[in-house]
Amino acid sequence: MILRGENEKDDRVSAGHRATLDELFRRAGVRSSSALALIDPPNRETCITGAPRQLTFAQTDRAISALAARLGGLGLQTDSIVAVQLANTVENIITLMAILRAGMIAMPLPLMWRRHELTSALRQIGAKAVITASRIGAVAHADIAVEVAADVFPIRYICAFGENLPDGVMPLDDIFSADQPASVPRPAHAAGDHPADHVAIITLDVTPTGLIPVARSHMQLLAGGATVFLEAGAPQNARILSAIPPSSFAGIALTILPWLTGGGTLSLHHGFEPGTFATQTTEQDVIVLPGAAVTPLAQSGLLAGKAKTILALWRSPEQLVMAPAWRAAPTLVDVASFGEIALLAARRGSDHLPADIPHGRVRAPRANGTIAVAETARSKQGTLLVRGAMVPVHAFPPGVERVSAPFLSADEAGFVDTGCTCRLDTPAQTLVVTGPPGGIATIGGYRFRAADLEAQVAAVDQTATLVALPGGLLAQKLAGSAFDNAAVAAQLLENGVNPLIAGAFRPRKAQAA
């Protein structure tokens, strides 16, 4: 479980491995309190109310403490679970960090989840509070949170950023007006427990057996971040632009962890607007993007800025086999994400093609690394197994393995099955991912269980059909057919399902638009 380094950069990662994420932030703030820490998307007002913000480490620290104190004042106990559904803006980063500073557990939620998925997840986990926004784009997320809370008994508080909030929702915008850091009591962990060993963040994985919560400690999160940080070779105080929201393990490992480790500036991009994106890329050291979007963006000239490194997140690792060669100037680092179980990073080599996964020990940096970050194996069923410092092995909530609910499980050797099919190249001792977990469709970075898709559509129209087809950049796309497509789409939205499902039944011209 310990990451060991043999040079200066490795030692920087190793020294932080026993720290909490809040401790890493405080160290960065001490080094450069007046430096810019967080920058909003320039087009922020298209997704959430309020003008774009640029916050120094000192200003960010005050906002984090103000929100942490607010949460503590609600009477929430140490290790209470607080769900977060926010756009890729500074509020998102501050909220996650504030929950951790308060000694609670953050549970980031995918942005396109609606009432159906939110109710299922929050009921399963027992979240005590929800933090969202009055609106994200045209969707009234605070209203959705109120509806969900009515169905999920453990939720006691709903808090939100933005204006015109529903009755009973606690406003949070005033955390940015704090002049001095608020007093935040130290979390009441048991004597002798190291804070870095405690669960910090829960993410949610869609597996063939159903939705499972994956709980990670600070140490496990830092191990995932170190994997990316070392492979990227990012400099101290790097300027990072991320189009990946921190609503998953991969999103956190590619954005928040490199930012905290290097102590630089994190700029955020929400939605895709070519003009806004081009403006943001001009002065960045590192750009974080969906893997399948990198080549089209480069071909269109939108990656012609000064970035030295591009982190390409592949949520469908089987797509890497077909990825084109990369011959552009920035260093390209492919990050293969295996749901919420693990991620593996590798920079492109002299052949300009994606690297295969080592069979056995995986080091960082991959080419000449001194740190072991994971270990892989191939199961008897031909699926990829992984274990290591970033990979959780305990089911969550504790005791869930004694009931019928799906849960994370590891074998006796500590390997967790990703479900992804793979082939072994025996002479090279490498693994190549060839397919996704069985019964899973990946649409626009979101995983869906085929059985759930069928059940949600059948609840509206038993004669309707829904299939997942190859979808280019989206890995797959959904196509629906019914006697009255528009009526089915409207009813699915009324039932609170993911808009990607309802969108499969919209008229073809509307889908293309």
C-alpha angles and dihedrals in degrees: 000000000000121000110216124197133199102192139042097273092044090050089054090056094043093051091055095047094091092044129096119241089251091055090053090051092049091051091052091047092052091052095050114004094164095048120104111266106172133021124190124225108272088231092052094131090066090065107026136011121266136054120286114277132216112193131189120218089260092052092045091050092053092050092048092051093046092054093042090053090048091054091047090050091059089068095247112157130232110284093020110152116242118190119215128199111171141138121259093276135117090271089066095055093042092049094052091048092046093053089053093046088054090055094249133124120255121216110190114202128209110260097232095052112115135188097301097054095034094053092049094049099043093046091051094050102038098230115191099202141018127212117195141131134269087245138355107199106320095332119102098222095173089058090050090050090054091052091049093048090055088061099039111066100197093061106101103165137036117193127180146178119228140045137300094029121186119258113282095025114122114229117228106181092101092071087084093061096063112125096193132029110268120237110261117188116231110261112263099239119164116276112271095019115125109229090223090063093060125097108267107170137018120203126185125236126197108217134171088263094049141268114339129184114229112203120198132187123222088260093055092047091051091050090056091047091049090055090059097036095053094045092049093050088213116184126240111277091017119181106234127192115194129191089175114090118223093245096114139040090259092048091052094044093050098044119017097036098050088045093052094042096049098033095223135128123294116205119190132215121196122193117346122283113160096212094048092045093050090052092050096050097059098089105025130121096195130025121195115206143157106274097233091054097055100082096044090049091049092048090051091053095246093124095055095111128103098279114139097192136032120198109206115199114207109194088177101050092186087072090068091077089065097040113126123242116276116223101155122117102256117082108253118215116190114210114195112202119202099199109276093323104084146323132220125202130202131167120226113265134210092294089059090227131116115275121242119241115261114245102232125002118025117203135194124258086033096216100052105353128167096193125076107218102169146351126224136200139170118243125224087255091057098253129132117261122194138181135169146105094312096046117092117218103182123090117238134250092032110256096024089118089069093062134056097263119112114260143174111271135184129197124242091274092053096254119143119206112234091194090228113131116234141174126224121230097206099192093049094035091224135130127225119199109228106173147008124256112291116266093019127116120196114207121176092337093311122114121220130185109232092222091054092050091052093047094050092050093044089054087063102034123000091199094055121101131210125188135176114232132185105280112185109222092014093054088228137010132208121238120190132190129191139148088257109023095179093053092049091049092050093048092048090054090047088053089056100245126152110287089231088068095047090045090063089070099047118109111282093245090055091049092051091050 
